[in-house]
Amino acid sequence: MSPDRPAAVPVGILTGFLGAGKTTLLNRMLAAPGFGRTAVIVNEFGEVGLDHLLVEAVTGDMLVLTTGCICCAARGDLLAAVDGLMARRATLGFDHIVVETTGLADPGPVLNALLLGPGLAGNSSIDGVLTLVSAPDGAAALAGHAEAGHQVALADRILLSKCDLAGPSPELLSRLAALNPTAPVAEARAVAMTRDLFAADARHTARPAPDHRHHHHAADARIRAVVLRAGVLEAGRLGAFIADLQGRHGAALLRLKGVAALHHAPERPTVVQAVGHLLHPGRHLDGWPGGEPRTELVAILDGVDAAAVTALWDGYCGGPAIDRPDAAALMPDGGPGLFG
Ligand SMILES: Nc1nc2c(ncn2[C@@H]2O[C@H](COP(=O)(O)OP(=O)(O)OP(=O)(O)O)[C@@H](O)[C@H]2O)c(=O)[nH]1
């Protein structure tokens, strides 16, 4: 393996509601030097794909999936497309894949499919979820469509488009913060198209939870992002917490992401990625991007009380307390070994 080619190909997911400006941003991205060796998969509804006519300057390869939405009917097609690209990687010479979803896609199942696809394990990793929100229309999309809420909730980075037409309203900004307290929000036109655009692995520091008194919409009230922090942990405790969380709330677990400092390898952050009932085996990053080893996860849940998740976390991964069971009592024998 040459030093400039990573072992695993990062897959970035570009999402956002219908017409939010995904293809426009993709074109900017592909024109930038950092994205020169990028393969693109575009998913759109309808029998005839048009976006491939609109996307310019693709160096690696481009596939347009028109058989259905990749978050539902066409998930297999997405996996086949990624597998097909990986098989031709040496010929095509790409080192990065960008998947543009349809405007109505829920990125959760897309993430799931990518994390678990046969043949993908070890060959690709999730680079991050980049969500575009139209400043003038975003609030209406969020009010009317649950998918728009999921796109925001699962974002690692949120970019606001069409700010030249109208700036984001305070209401839109507060709704974005309520749906996703950790993703940075920026104006798309002001952001440089560098390779770290898809904020990898949720390594950014979590922001404090917003004031929930401003919730006006059912979707906002249901979706909760819970920040879970600890120092260096035993792998078994983390694995047991995740298994328990998934057992209790798997269907409602939109995403669990972040980095963990584990006793057996504290010098290397372990990446945690789970969606629903599925857990991606932890991979390691090279080192801590500044600061001491620490564990910091974000759990994004639909319709689950944040306090219940925090209590579960404290039970497994918190310090001892008088009024909660000791982690050893909660742990199954040995705990799952995914992080061992
Ligand atoms: N004024 C303005 N127009 C924009 C901006 N970004 C995108 N547009 C326009 O918005 C329309 C939709 O943009 P696209 O990039 O096709 O949006 P999309 O999210 O890919 O659309 P779908 O694939 O249909 O969901 C196009 O006419 C763009 O030119 C922006 O920042 N400012």
The ligand as an SDF file (V2000), in Angstrom:
LIG
                    3D

 32 34  0  0  0  0  0  0  0  0999 V2000
  -29.6550   31.4800   -5.4580 N   0  0  0  0  0  0  0  0  0  0  0  0
  -29.1740   30.2880   -5.1790 C   0  0  0  0  0  0  0  0  0  0  0  0
  -29.5980   29.2290   -5.8770 N   0  0  0  0  0  0  0  0  0  0  0  0
  -29.0850   28.0130   -5.5610 C   0  0  0  0  0  0  0  0  0  0  0  0
  -28.1160   27.8280   -4.5580 C   0  0  0  0  0  0  0  0  0  0  0  0
  -27.8140   26.5090   -4.4770 N   0  0  0  0  0  0  0  0  0  0  0  0
  -28.5770   25.8920   -5.3970 C   0  0  0  0  0  0  0  0  0  0  0  0
  -29.3480   26.7950   -6.0580 N   0  0  0  0  0  0  0  0  0  0  0  0
  -30.3210   26.5410   -7.1150 C   0  0  0  0  0  0  0  0  0  0  0  0
  -31.3450   25.7150   -6.5870 O   0  0  0  0  0  0  0  0  0  0  0  0
  -31.8100   24.8120   -7.5720 C   0  0  0  0  0  0  0  0  0  0  0  0
  -31.6890   23.3920   -7.0450 C   0  0  0  0  0  0  0  0  0  0  0  0
  -30.3100   23.1180   -6.8710 O   0  0  0  0  0  0  0  0  0  0  0  0
  -29.7240   21.6450   -6.9730 P   0  0  0  0  0  0  0  0  0  0  0  0
  -28.2640   21.7440   -6.7260 O   0  0  0  0  0  0  0  0  0  0  0  0
  -30.1560   20.9860   -8.2220 O   0  0  0  0  0  0  0  0  0  0  0  0
  -30.4900   20.9880   -5.7600 O   0  0  0  0  0  0  0  0  0  0  0  0
  -30.5400   19.4560   -5.3410 P   0  0  0  0  0  0  0  0  0  0  0  0
  -30.5870   19.4180   -3.8700 O   0  0  0  0  0  0  0  0  0  0  0  0
  -29.4510   18.6840   -6.0130 O   0  0  0  0  0  0  0  0  0  0  0  0
  -31.9430   19.0550   -5.9670 O   0  0  0  0  0  0  0  0  0  0  0  0
  -32.6380   17.5940   -6.0320 P   0  0  0  0  0  0  0  0  0  0  0  0
  -31.5970   16.6390   -6.5710 O   0  0  0  0  0  0  0  0  0  0  0  0
  -33.7740   17.7930   -6.9640 O   0  0  0  0  0  0  0  0  0  0  0  0
  -33.1060   17.2820   -4.6660 O   0  0  0  0  0  0  0  0  0  0  0  0
  -30.9590   25.0680   -8.8000 C   0  0  0  0  0  0  0  0  0  0  0  0
  -31.6560   25.9040   -9.6510 O   0  0  0  0  0  0  0  0  0  0  0  0
  -29.7260   25.7620   -8.2580 C   0  0  0  0  0  0  0  0  0  0  0  0
  -29.1380   26.5950   -9.1980 O   0  0  0  0  0  0  0  0  0  0  0  0
  -27.6800   28.9970   -3.8350 C   0  0  0  0  0  0  0  0  0  0  0  0
  -26.8430   28.9470   -2.9160 O   0  0  0  0  0  0  0  0  0  0  0  0
  -28.2290   30.1870   -4.2020 N   0  0  0  0  0  0  0  0  0  0  0  0
  1  2  1  0
  2  3  2  0
  2 32  1  0
  3  4  1  0
  4  5  2  0
  4  8  1  0
  5  6  1  0
  5 30  1  0
  6  7  2  0
  7  8  1  0
  8  9  1  0
  9 10  1  0
  9 28  1  0
 10 11  1  0
 11 12  1  0
 11 26  1  0
 12 13  1  0
 13 14  1  0
 14 15  2  0
 14 16  1  0
 14 17  1  0
 17 18  1  0
 18 19  2  0
 18 20  1  0
 18 21  1  0
 21 22  1  0
 22 23  2  0
 22 24  1  0
 22 25  1  0
 26 27  1  0
 26 28  1  0
 28 29  1  0
 30 31  2  0
 30 32  1  0
M  END
$$$$
